Amino acid sequence: MIDMKQGTIWETKEMQARLRRRYRKERIFKSVGLGGLLVGLLALAILVASVLDTGLSGFRETRLKIDIYMNPEIIGNVKNLHGDAWTKQVRDVDYGALIRNSLRTKFPDAKSRHDIFGLLKLVSSDARVEIMNRLIKDRNIIGKTIPINLLSSSIVDMYEKGQILRSSDASTRKISNKQLAWLDKLQAEGRVTSQFNWTFLTSGDSREPELAGILGAAVGSFLTLLVTLAIAFPIGVATAIYLEEFAPKNKWTDLIEININNLAAVPSIIFGLLGLAIFLNIFNIPRSSPLVGGLTLSLMTLPTLIIASRAAIRAVPPSIRDAAISMGASPVQTQLHHVLPLSMPGILTGTILGMAQALGETAPLLMIGMVAFIVDIPKGVLDAAAVLPVQIFLWADSPERGFMEKTSAAIIVLLVFLVLMNGLAIWMRHKFERRW
């Protein structure tokens, strides 16, 4: 018989065994939870490490210092030209011939057409533009030999970064033994340098990996998010205020609330189909424009924003409303002057998280045609544009190996934007959160 005196019931062998089993199960449960957390962190670390390992090299570019002879016979007599005549003459110069002749002078062993073509493959196609810009800045270089740091081609850049191995089979490495010998000579003379790749951050897309940049996609994402915010924020906040404060509680409002919650879980590609059917086929909004992208993403963001806004409004104590009404404020004044300002931190946090979700979306934008090859930087919401996730998709799908590091570098930029936006949301929540 068990002694029921205080404290003695826990000293029996049966209770001690039960306690040990209970504590053992608790330790197992904690270990499983901790193990799941560690596995998730390990997977995240591996993902980030692989992206950084491949993508950080995309922020560097390789340049070759080549002595270019500004042959006056090729350039022509332009010293006395001015205005449009000067501009036209400079643009019509055969800069490819200047590069070809200078490289043949540097490497006289390149005699066949195949060798000459291999020489030209050492530098980027943008080298012509770089020489033209030097001529525009100073026309006195005509007839002189000047050293110019020309952007290398993608294959040279990958070789210098170790992505193409010298020990690989010559038939698969895309760089010939003669090209390697020419690079060795340039390397021995200190003519191969690596510097920060400003082109990646200041230019639009290109068919050439070494010339491709993310500025066009970044501007397109900014304009698209601007349209999304301008549409989703006022509609979402107004809807949340009405449903939470003014709408009667009946079966119709219950049906609306259920549909809003369901829409928050609908796959994003469905919103793309909706944007395709309405904004493109009915309203004929320009395809691939930030306007149609922002309208489509606003439909996707609205449910999330409404739910977050309602939660923030609901968190305001009823005493605030009662005090405002007792002082003579109307229901609308109570909402606009008291409830809305107090709930705004939570609303803004939900808005930023919704914008971060919209920034990373790809599927709905693919459905409305924002997958086109866009070189120019968009100037407005009606211009054709790409966005960062779609740009990453296009580069990842490219057969050119040089786009591999561009893809990872663009992912790094996108992750930085997402981390900053989520960090801003966390900071705002801690900065302006009210404790009631």
N, C-alpha and C positions, 0 to 999 in steps of 0.2 A: 504494500500500500504506500502511495506517494505522500510524503510529508508536504502539506500545503502551506507551510510557513513561508514567509516572504524570502525569496532568493533561493530556497532549497529546490524548487521545481526545476531549475536550470542545471542542477548538479547531478541529475540522474544520467545514467549511461545512454538511455534512449534519446534524451534531449541533447546531450553533447554530440551524439552521432548525427542527429538532425541538423544541428548548427554547423557541424563540419561540412556536411553535404551542401547546405545552403551557401556557406562561404566559398566552397569549392566551385559551385555553379556560378556564383557571382564573379569569381576570379576568371573563370572560363569565358563568361560573357564579356567582361572587360577586355580580356585578351583578344577575343574575336573582333570586338569593335576597334581596338587599337591596331590589330593586324589589318583590318579593312582600310583604316585610315593610312597606314604606312604603305599598303599596296597602291592606294590611290595617289599618294604623294610620290611614290617611286615611278609610277606610270607617267605622272605629270612631269617629273624631273627628266625622265628619258625623252619624252616628247619635246620639251623645251631645249634640252641639250642637243638633240638631233637637228632641230630647227636652227639653233644658234650656230652649230658646227658647220652647217651648209650655208646659212644665210649671211653670216657676218662677212664672209668674203665678198658678198655682193656689194658691200659698201666701199670696196677698194677696186681700183682699175689699174691696168698696166699701160704704160706709155713707152714709146720707142723714140729716142732722139735721133732724127734723121737730118742730114745736111741736104737741104733742098736748094738746088740751083734755080734761081728765078730767071729762066731763060727769056730774054727779051724777044726772041724770035717766036716763041709760043705765046707769050703774054701780049705782045704787040706794043705799039706806041701809044701809051695811055697817060704819060706824064702830063701832057697838056690838056687832057680831057677833064671836064667838070660836069656836075649835075647828072642828068639822066644818061648822057652819053658815057660818062665815066662808069656809072652803075651797070649799064648794059654791057660795056666792054669787059668789065671785071667778071660779070656772071658768065660770059661766053668763053672765058679762058679754059683751055683743056688742062685742068689741074691734074688729071690722071696721067697725062704725058709728063708733067713735071715730076710727079712721084716716081713714075716708071723709070725715067732717065736717071734720076738721082739714085735710086736703088741699084740700077745696073752699074752705075759708076762705083758705088760702094761694094757691090758684089759682082765683079767682072766674070765670074765663073757661070753666071746665069745667062745662057745664050739661047737655049731653045724657047719656044713659045710656052711650053709647059713650065719651064723654070721661071720665066717672067711672070706667068700667072701665079705661081707659088710665091714669088716675091711680093706681089700686090696683095696676096692673102695675109701677109704679116700685119698690115695696117687696116684700120677700119675704113668703111666707105665714107665715114664722116671726115676723114683726113682731108678731102678736097675742100670741105667747108672751112676747116681750120686754116688751111693755107690761104684761102680767099679772104678770111677775116684779117690775117696778117697783112695781106696786100692792101686791103681797104684802110687799115690803120696807118700804113706807111708805104707810099708808092715809091719811095727812094730805094727800096730793097731790090728793085728790078735790076737785073744784071749781076746780083751778088749771090753768094752762097750763104744761107743762114740756117742755123740749127733750129729745128722745130720739134717739140715733144708731141708726136702724133699718137692718137689713141690706137691701141693695138686691136687686132681682130679678136673675136671671141675665142678661137682655138688657141691663140697665143696667150690670152689672158688665163684660160683654164690650165694651160701647161705651166705657166709661171706660178699658179696657185696650187699646183700639185694635183689637180683633178684629172689631168692626162699624164700618165706615167711614161717615162722614156723607155722603160723595159717592156711596155705593152707591144703587142703585135703591130707592125707598121700598117697593116691593112685595116685595122680597127681604131687606131688612135687619132685619125684625121689630121695628123701633122707629119710631114715626110721627114726623112733623114736629112735632106738638104736644108729644109727649113730649120731643123734643129741645129745644124751646123751654122747657119746664118745667125740664129739667135745666140748661139754660144759666142760668136764673134762680137755681137753687140753687147752681150753680157760682160765679156772680158774688157771691153772699152768703157764700161760704166754707162751704157746708153739705154739700159732697161731699168725703168723706175716704177714704183708703185705709189699711188697717192689716193686720197679720198675721192670717191666716185660722186661728184656733185651732179653729174648727168642723171644719175638714178633718181635724185630728188628734185630736179629742176626741168625735166622733159617729160613728154608724153610717151605713148607706146610706140614701138618700132618693130619691124620684122627682124632687125639685127639685134641679137642679145646685148651686145656691148652698148647700144644706143637706147635701149628701152628704159623708160622711167615711169614713176608712179604719180607724177604731179597731176596729170590729166585725171587719173582715177581718184586721187585724193580730193581734187576740186569737185569732181562729180559726186563723190560721197558727201562732201560738205553741202553742196546745193540740194542734194536729195534729202538729207537730214533736215535742212532748213525748211523745205516744203513740208516734210513730215511733221515737224514741230509746229509750224504755223497752222496746220490743219488739225492735228490730233489733240494738241494741248487745250485750246479753248473748247472744242466740242467735248472732249473727255471730261474736263473739269465741270462744264455746265451740266452734262449728263449725270455726273456723280452727285452734284448738289441737288438736282431735281429728284433723282431716285432716293436719295438719303433723307431729304428734308421736306419735300413738297409733294411727292407722288403718293396717292392713296394706296393703302395696302390691300390689294385685291388680287384676283387671279391673273389679271393682265400684267400688272407690275411683276408678279411672281414669274410669269412666263418670260418677260423681258430679262429679268435677272438670271434666269436659267440659261437663256440663250447667250447672254454676255459671258457667263462662266464657261459655256461650251465653246464659244468662239475663241477664247483664250487658249484652248487646247487643240484647235483645228490646225492641221499641217499648213505650213506657210505657202506651199505651192498652190493651195486652193485660193488664196488671196491673189496669187499671180494670175490664175485663170479668171478670177473676177475682174481684175484690172484689165486683162486682155479683152474680155467681153464688153466691158462698159467704157473704159477710158479710151481704148484704141478703136474698137469697132463702132461704137455709138457716137462718142464725142470727137473722134478723130484727132486726139492729141498726138503731137509728133512722137514717133517711136524712138526709143532709146534716150529720151530726154529726162532730165532730173525731175521735171514736173510730173510726168506719168509715173516715174519711180517713187516720188514722194507721196503721190496720191495712193498708190498701191500699198506702200509701207504704212501709211497712216491708217488704212483699214486694218492692217495686222496689229498695229500698236494700240489702237483704241481700246480693245477689251482689257489689256493689261493696265493701261493708264486709268480706265474707269474703276477697276477693282482697287488699285492702289489709292486712288483719290477718295473713294468711298471709305476705305479703312482709315485714312487720315482724318476725314471729316467725322467719322464715328468716334474717333479717339478724343475729340474735344468734349469736355464734361458738359452735361446738360445745364449745369449752374451758369455757365457763360451765356447760354441762350436765354435762360430765365432772367438773369440780371439785365441783359440788354432789353428784353421785352418789357420788364418792369419799369425801365427808365423811359419808355415811350417809343422805342425803336420798332419799326415795322419788321415783319419776317424777312423781307428782302434786305433791309438795312442790317439786321442781325447777322445774316449770312455774309454779306459783303464786307462789313466793317469789323466783325468780331470772329466768326467761325472760320471764314476763308483765310484771313491772315494767320490765325493760329495753326491751321492745318496745312499751310503752304509748304513748310519744310518737308513733311511727308509726301505731299503731292509732287514737289520738285524731285525728291529722291526717286519716286516711282517713274517720273518722266525721264530722268537720266537713264535709269535701268532699261526703260522701254526703248530709248534712243540707241543705247548700246546694243540691244537685241536687233534693232533695225539695221545698225551699221554692219553687223556680221551676217545678214541674210543674203542668200544668193538665189535660191529657187524661185521666189516670186519675180525677181528682176530678170531671170532668164526667160520667163514666160512672156514678158512684155518687150523683149528684143534688146535688152541692155547687154548683149553679148557680142556686139559688133566690134570690129577692129577700128578704134578711134585714135587718131594720131594727135589731132588738135586739142588744145586746152579749152574746155567749155567756158564761154563768156557769160552765159545766162541759163535760166532754167528751161529754155526751149531748144538749146543746142544739144546735139548728140553727145552723149557722154558715157563713160564706163564708171564703175565703182570698184572699190578695193577688193571685195570678195570675188566679183566677176573677173577682175584683172588677174587675180591669183588663179582662178579656174582656167582662164585662157592660157596663161604661161605654163601651168602644170600639164595642160593637154598638148603643148607644143613638142614636136619631135626634136627640136634643137636642144642639145645638152647644155648650152649656155644659159638657157632659161631656168635651169634647175635652181641655181643659186639666186636668181632673180625672184623665183617663186618663194623661196624661204625668206629672202630679205623683205619681200612685201608682207609675208606673214608676220615677221617681227614688227614691222610698222603698224600693221593692223592690231596686233596684240598690245602694243604700246598705247594706241588710242583707246582700246577697250579697258586696259588697266587704269588709264587716267580717268576715264568716264566713271568706272566703278569706284575708283578711289575718291572722286569728287562726290559721288552719291553717299559714300560712307562718311566722309568729312562733313557734309551738310547735315546728315542725320545726327551726328554727335554734336555738331556746332549749334544747331537750332532746335534740337529735340526738347520738348517740354515734359517735365515730370509732374503729373497731376497727383 
